[in-house]
Amino acid sequence: MSFFYLLSGFVMTLGYAKDLVAGGESSRIADFNKRRFWRNRFARLFPMYMLTNALYFMMMRCFIKGGGSMAFLSSPYWDYNLVLTVLGLNMWFYPVDVWLPNGSQIELPSNFVTWTVQTMAVFYIVFPSMLAWLQNVQRRRLMVHLLFWLQALTFMSLAARLQSPSEGSASFAMRWTYKKERAREPVQRHDSVTSRRVKSACVPSSLSQCFAPFVPCEYLLPNSTLLGSVTG
């Protein structure tokens, strides 16, 4: 999905803002119609989003009536999750599950795969405001590098969730003994490595690994689209 977000940001920047960003005239940014952009995004995504969630919901209801069981439909908080699905806000609150009391849980949308639409909506909301910033980025290569390491943090956060015994948390063993995380340290400390670029690359990698297990990866996924916009 990160590759899809990356490609989406690249294509969107080419399609909507290539001429504005390349023009070098700040006054041209004002010509971008934000309301039209948001209206087009909403009209293209939201009807299908609602349709697929409604169809999935009806299928699950039929499944229940046929004798099946779905744990999430019997949850006392299911009504609240349904409201979040209609409003498209599940993924805005889903990562805070780790701080909720026992028994409380924010579920994914009724049709689970539509979480991607909710995540993408974050980028759609901020994209018009990013145009002036994209136009004024001077050290584009440096910005790409910074966003790349933020993207690496996303992958490490997801890896921490998959590797740790409990979802969303990082175990001591994983953080301190997982061989892939420790592999960079000999390179970072070895005196024979004289390349400043290699050593400097190890620093953000090590720092990102320290914080990755504690950062919900859902909050970092839209960065893929931002990275695609900068490279566009």
Secondary structure, 3 states (H helix, E strand, C coil): CHHHHHHHHHHHHHHHHHHHHHHCCHHHHHHCCHHHHHHHHHHHHHHHHHHHHHHHHHHHHHHHHCCCCCHHHHCCCHHHHHHHHHHCCHHHHHHHHHHCCCCCCCCCCCCHHHHHHHHHHHHHHHHHHHHHHHHHCCCHHHHHHHHHHHHHHHHHHHHHHHHCCCCCCCCHHHHHHCHHHHCHHHHHHCCCCCCHHHHHHHHHHHHHHHHHHHCCHHHCCCHHHHHHHHHC
